Amino acid sequence: MSDARFFFEEDCKKPLSEYVDQLENIVFMEPLGSMRKKTDRVVELAKVLSDELGVAAEIKEAAVRAAFLAKADLMTHMVYEFPELQGIMGMHYAALSGEQADVSRAVEEHYAPRFAGDNPPASLPGAIVAVADKLDTLTACFGLGLIPSGSQDPYALRRSALGIVATLSAHRLVLPLKSLVSLGLPALSGSLTRPDGDVTGELYDFMMQRVRFYFQDKGLRHDIIEAVLGADAGDIPGFLARAEVLSQKRDAPQMAQILTPFTRVANLTREVAEDTIQPELFACQAERDLYQAVASAAAAAVEAVSRGLFTEVFDVLSPLSLSIDNFFNEVMVMVDDEKIKRNRLSLLVLVKKVFLTLGDLSKIV
């Protein structure tokens, strides 16, 4: 205790911010330089994430300041002697240095979740810094080919990725994963050994696998998970909202009515690319009726999605089952006339695309 008191008193002789430049003495990764350079990258990422999320100016300011201070306590006597206190001492030293409460709190929270079952950051500035810090590490490792395989994960990348997913979910942060995985690349440009496209592609797949694990841990059924991950979405809150609706509606009569016709649509259009629909080529009323119904449903679904009302999306889409059934009863899709066949397949692609605003219902058992 006497040693701890000595360390504490020595550390408090200068503000936490004065320890930041000393991070130049800690190597983050050999090709990527010091922890000081990582700090600069995390600061820039905190700015970018704040702008992407459209947070208030004071939230961005707190997040950027916390990102600057986040690793500073690694250079203090206390954390050198007791490494398990990293972040915790940073929070206390930040407060004692006169930093705002939300900055001090974010310094400690940016490590969260620290282990399986731990809570993600509770504050929004803490969440932004946590995502920025973990994303930088993930991008760096994937860019250098340090990708987990089997039980080998020396940089705890699975935990970092799962931490990002949990944090985005907890704060309902709408940020498409395909956009997220590319945000860390600019600051690392010229330092990585692999092409940007390979890095973002593999990191996206890795993140999506963590999304699956996260949803499984929440008790969601496997078929519901696969259905929502096939949705025309991409952000964690959107996936979750869709999963909640499909879980509620899975045993509803409307779901039973629509699964068979939609699965038929999905199977027919599996290898068909989206193309322009030419209404003048419609040869019967069932085609026209389906086209009008799906156009109307698409507009209503987009409006409901914009307001986050996914139950309304289901209610808008479920009546399409009648028009789809009528179409298949009266229309032969695979006719000899190539133009007509292509036009009918394009109509079915539109039907599938509209349903993908909710999820790939063909995956539901």
N, C-alpha and C positions, 0 to 999 in steps of 0.2 A: 504493500500500500504506500509505503514511503517512496519507493521508486516511481509508482504511478503518479503520485502527487508531484514529484520532481518533474517528470515528463510533461505533465499537464501545465505546470507553471512556466516551464521553458517554452512550450508551444505557444502559450498565450502572450509571449513577449512581442509578437508581431501578428498582424491580421492574417487571416487565412489566404487572402489574395496574394500575399507575398511569397507563398509557397509554390504558386503555380509555375513560375519559371524554373524552379528546381526540378520539375518533372522531366526536364531535358536529360536528367541523369538516369532515368528508368527507360529501358528499351521495351517498346510495345511488341513489335515483331521486327526481326532483323531487316527485312527489305523495306519496312515502312517507318523506320525511325523510332523516335521516342514517344513516351506518354504525353509529352507536351504537344507534339504534332497531332496526336490523337485528340487531345483536348480541343485544338483549333478546328479539327474536322467535326467534332461533336457539336461545337458551338454553331458552325455553319449549318449542320443538319437540323439543329433545334430551330434556327431561323426559317429554314425551308419548310419543315414540318408545320411550324406555326402558321406560315402563310398558306400552305396547302389546306390546312384545317380551318382557316379563317377565324382563329381565336382572337379575343380582345387584345388590345395593345399591351395592357398590363400583364396579361398571362404570358405573352411572347417575351416581354422584358424580363419577367421572373425566370422563365425557362432558359433564356440565353445566359443570364447571369449565373444560374445554377449549373449550367453546362460548363461554364468557365471554371467554376470552383469545384466541380464534382470530384475530381481526382486529387485535389490539392492536399488532402489529409494523408495521402500516401507518403508524403515527405515529412510528416511530423514524427516526433519521438514516440508518441503514444501508439500510433498505428504501426510504426516500425517494430515496436516491441509486442504489440497485440494486434496482429493483422485482422483478426475477426471483428475489430471495431471500425474497420474502414466504412465510411459513410456515416456511421453513428457519431464518431468524433468530428467528422466534417460538419455535420449538422450543428453540433454544440459550438464548435469553433467559429462557424459562420455567424451564429447568433451572437456570440461574444464579440465578434468583429463588427457588429452593427448592421449585418445584412437583414433584409426584410424577412419576416416569418415564413412566407411562402417560398422564398429562395432557400432558406436554411432547411426547410422540410424537404424540398425537392432534391437537395444534395444527398440526404439520407435515402430518400425513396428511389433514386435512380437505379439502385442495385436490385430493386424488387421486380418480380418475385425471386427470392434468393434460393429457394428449394421447392421441391414438389409439394403442393398444398399451401404454399405461402401466398399471401394476398398481393395483387399488383399494386402499384402506386395509388394512393387515395386522392392525391391532388392532381389537377390537370398539368401544372408545370412539371411536376415529378413524372407524370406519364410521358410527356413530350421528351424529356431528357432521357428517360429509361429507353424509349423506343430508339432515339437517336444513337445512344451509346451501343445498344445491342445491334442495331442495323449496321453501324460502322464495323463492328467486329465480324459480323456475318459476311459482309461484302468483302472485307479484307481477306478472310480465310478462303472464301469461295474463289476469289480472284487469284489467290496463290496456290489453288489446288488442294487446300487443307480441308477436305470434305469428309465428314464422318462416314465410317464404313463399319458395318456390323456393330460390335460392342465398343469400337474405338471412337472416342469423341473427346480428345484431350483438351479442346478449347470450349467444351460444354456448349456447343452450338445448338444442340437440340433444346436445351434449357433456355437459351437466349431466344430462339425462334418461338418457342411456346410462350415465353414471357411477353413477347411482342403481341402475339395473338390474344393472350389473356388481358393485356393492357388495353388494346384496341376495343375489345369486347366490353370490359368494365366501364369504360368511358364513352362507349357508343361513338367512337371516332370513325367517321366515314372517310376511309382512304383506301381506294382499290389496291389490292396487293400487287397487281402488275405495275402500278405506278410506284408503289412503295419500294420495291426491290431495285429500282433503278436510281433512287435518290442518293444513294451512297457512292455512286461511281464517280461523279465529277471531281470530288476532293481527292480521290485515289488515282486519278488519271496519270498514266506514266509509271505507276509503281507496281501495277499488277502484271502477272505473267500470262493471263488467259484473256481471250477476246471478250469484250463486254457482253455480246449476245449470249455466249455460253454461260457467263456468270449470272446474268439476270434470269435466263431460262432455268438453270439448275436451282438457283436460289428460290425462284417462284415455286417450282415443284416441291422443294424441301419445305417451304412455308405451308403449302397446301396440305402436305402430309401432317404437319403439326396441327392444322385446322381440324383435320379428321380426328386426330387423337383428342383434341380439346372437346370436340362435340361428343365423342364417345364417352369421355369422362363426365359430361353433363347428362348422360343417360339417353341420348338420342338414338333412335333405331338406325341400323346400318343403311336401310333403303332410303330413309328420310335424308340422311347425310348425303348420300350419293345424288339424290334428287336435287337438293338445294345447291350442291357444289357444281351441278350442271346448269344452274340458273344463269341468266344473262345479268350477272351482278359482279361481285368481286370484292366487296368490303365485308368485314366480319359482322357488323351490326345488320347488314342486309341479309347475309346468310342466316343469321340467327332468327331474324324476324320471319323469314320464309319458313324456316324449320318449325317455328312455333305454330304457324298457321297450318302447315301440312300435317303436323302431329295432331292438331285438334280436329282436322277435317278427314283424317285418313279413313275413318270408319263411317263417314257421312255418306248418305245415298248419292249425293252429287259426285263424289269421288269415284264411287263404283260405276256410275253411268259414263264417266269420261275416260276412265283408264283404258278401256279397250279401243275406242276410236283414236285416242291420242297415241297409243302405242303403235297402232297401224300407221298413223301419220309419221311417227318417228322412224319406223322401219323403212317406209317407202322413201324417205328423204335422207337416209343415213349418209349417202355418198353424193347428194345433190347440193350444189352451191346456190346461193341466193341469186336470183335473176329478176329482171323487170317483168312484171305481170302486165299482160295486154288484155284488158277487159273485152275488147272487140272480138277476141278469139273464143270467148265463152259460147258454148253451143247449146246449153240448157239452163233452165232456171235455177237448178240446184247449185251450179257454179256461181251464178250471180248472187244468190242468197248467201252463200258461204263467204264470198268476197266482201259483201256489204257488212255481214255480221262480224267478220274478223277485223275489218277496218274500224268499225265502231268500238269493238272491244279493245283494240290496241290503244286508241286514244284515251279511253276511260282507264285502262290499266296504267298507262304512263302517268296520268294525273294522280291516280291512287298511290303509285310508287313514290311520286314526288312528295307526297304528304306522309309517307311511311305507313299507309293503311293497307297492309297486305291481306287482311281478311276481305277487304273490298275487292282486291285484285282477284281473289278466288271467286268471289260472288259474280264478278264481271265475266270471268272466263268459263265458269261451269256451264252456262246456258249454250255455249258453242257446241256442246256434245250433240245436240239435236241437228244443227246444221251440218256437222261433220258426218253424222250417220246418214242424213239425206243425201249428201254428196256421194258417199261410197255406195249407197243403194241405187243411185241413178246414173252415176258417171263411171265410165271405164277410163282409168288413168293411162294405162300403158297401151295406147292406141298406136297404129302404124304411122299416122301423120306426126312427124317429128315436132312441128311447131306447136300443135295442140297438146301433145304429150308434155313437152317442155313447159308450156304455159300452166298446165294443171299441176305439174310437180312444183312449179314456182309458187302457186297458190298454197300448196301444202307446206312448203318451206316457210311461207309467211305465217301460217297457222302455228307451226312449231315455234317460230321465233317469238310470237306473242305469248305462247305458254311458257317459254323460257324466262319471261319476266318473273315468273313464280318459281319455276323449277322444271327439271326433266321428269315429268310424272311417269314416264315409262319405266323408271327405276323403282317405283313403289310396288311392293308386293301386296 
